[in-house]
Amino acid sequence: QVQLVESGGGFVQAGGSLRLSCAASGRTLSSYFMGWFRQAPGKEREFVAAIGWSGVSTYYADSVKGRFTISRDNAKSTVYLQMNSLKPEDTAEYYCAAALTIGLERAGRPEEYDYWGQGTQVTVSS
């Protein structure tokens, strides 16, 4: 199995940028399809972005497309989420997640992921 620890969250003004990191330990990161999700208070957990095992294929929610970039460095066992042009509606707890196997058409479904980090808070002020 794998353990995931997110970092990089914080407080930023609208239009600013943050880069989240998800450090993995345990089983090698290249074994996992990785995703980022977020959850705002009172709302369901929603898909943000995902990346395939080699890093070539990426997937984004429409709400973040063109502003966020997911990447991975398997040698460093880390997945990143670069967030630019942040908006107040991006405020949420952000989680990374790992899946050993997944149908790509289901990459946006939280229930498809096997392991989760503890989350990192992102707050965007207007």
C-alpha positions, 0 to 999 in steps of 0.5 A: 500500500501507499501513504500520501501526505499533501502540502503546499496549501495556504491563504492567497488572494484571487488571481494568485498561485499555489503549488500543492505537493503529494508525497508518497511513501510505501509502494512505488508511486509509478504503480498508481494512477493519481488524482486530486480532489477537493471538498468545500464545507457543506459540499461533496468531494469533487474531482479536480485533476488526474494523471496516468501512471507515466505522467503522459495522460492528464484529465481535468475538471472543466472548472479548473481546465486552463488554470491548474496543471497536474504533474508527477515525478515518480523518481521523487514519489511526488505528485503536484498540482500547480494552481494559477489564477485562483478564484474564491470558489477554489477554496476547499480542502484538497486531497490527493488520492491513488488508485492501483487500477482504474477505468479512465472513464471513472477517473473523476469518481472518488470511490474508484481510488484506494488511498487518500491523504489527509488533505491541505487547506486552500483559501482564496480571498476576493 
